[in-house]
Amino acid sequence: MLDDYKEYLINSGKSENTIKSYLLHIENYVTWYGQTYGSDCTHLYRANILDYISFLKNVKKASARTINAKVSALINYNEFLIDNGTQSDIVLTKKDNIKVQNQYASPSIIDKQEVEQFRQKILTNQGTRDYAIVTIMAYAGLRISEVLNLLQSNFDLVTRELVVTNGKGNKERIVYLNDKIINAVKEYLKERASDSEYLFVSRESNKINRTRINQIFNKYSDKITPHTLRHFYCSNALESGYSIHEVANQAGHSNIHTTLLYSNPSKDKMKEKANLL
């Protein structure tokens, strides 16, 4: 059944990370179901899922966000079971999510000085390829999967535009590039020696992989990750004068409420204001 569900997720256009996450959450539920009721889980029943949520909350002490991630996977799995005719009833919806108070402060936990120091470390120790990758993440806001799948043809260094064709939900968008990105990519292209259609290559492959990128980040920082660089981009763009809608468009946010989070002041700024009270 899980193999069929994986195929369903792929056909639905879910990202690689979402597919892995959903499959893991459903596997965990199926395991819990078997251990609890002593039988295979072939259908979803609302009473069972409510018991599972109670188990996660009271026994596993899981956070609301963790539980909601599992609920989202179960909602999707419910849709899959209905789609393939296994069952006909909807047993849970988004209304079953646990209410979470959104963090008021901006999600960005790094500032521009930290980003620039990190970029310099990468340039000095890793070279132009990794420097270009980090620069694109910090100043174009691309997801790590989007960077890894960039093609040479996606870049137009003359018009200063980058076409992201493999964004979340397979949505295409145009991202406008600043001098930092243009210069970093140009320097990398001078040294790049490969026939691969992918922009970022390695000695072993025609496309650099996610594991290698994570290793590089972990080597030079215990705070900066590809995801925090994306947070930095959104916060920095808003502080630099971009509108909410412009940042949503550039970052590829499907929901404007995601972008609104970055319009809040940073934690440090909020602490400074607290001292004024």
C-alpha positions, 0 to 999 in steps of 0.5 A: 500500500505504501508503494502505491501511496508513494506513486500517488504523491509523486503524481500529485507533484509533491516535492522530494522532501514532502514525499519522504516526510509523508511516507515516514509519518504514515509508516509511524502511524501504521506501526503504532496502529499495529502495536496498539490494535494487533492488526494491519491498518487498511482503513483510517478511522477517526476514533483511532486517529484521535487516540493516536493524537492523544498518544503523541501529545501525552505519551510522546510529548510531541510539540503541536507543530510535530503533531500537525505535520503528522495530521497533514500526512494522514489527511493526505493519506485519507485522500489517497485511500478515497482516490483508490477506492479503499474507503469513501469517508473523510475522517479528518481535516485541517480543522483537526490541527492543534492551534499554534500561536505563530511566532511574532518575531521574524524567523531569520536568526542570522544577520547580514554580517554573519552571512557575509562572514560565512560567504567569505569562509566558503570562498577562501576554503571551498572555492568559486562553485560553493561560493556561488551556491551560497550566494544564490541561496542568500541573495536569491532565496532559492531552496536547496533543491532548486539550486541543485537542479539549476541548469546553465540555460536557466541563467541569463547573466545579461538580463540578470534573470534566473528562471526557476523551473523546478520550484515547489509544486512545479511552479515556474518563476523568474528571480532577479539577480543582484551584482553579488550573484552575477559576479559569483556565477561568472567567476565560477563559470571561468573555472567550470569544466564540464559538459553537464547541463546542470550548473553545479557539478562535482568531480564524481557526478554531473550534478552536485548532491544535497549531502555534499552541500549539507557537509559544507555548511556543517563544516563552516557553521553550526548556525547557518544552513540552506534553510536559514539563508532562505529565511535571511533572504526574505527578511533582508529583502523586506528590510531593503524595501521589497513589498510582501508580494514581491518577496512572495513572488521571488521566493516562490511562496504559494501562500502570502501568509508565509511571507508575512512572517518575515515582515515582523521585527527580529528577536533582537529588535523586539528585545531592544524595544522591550527595554524601552518600556 
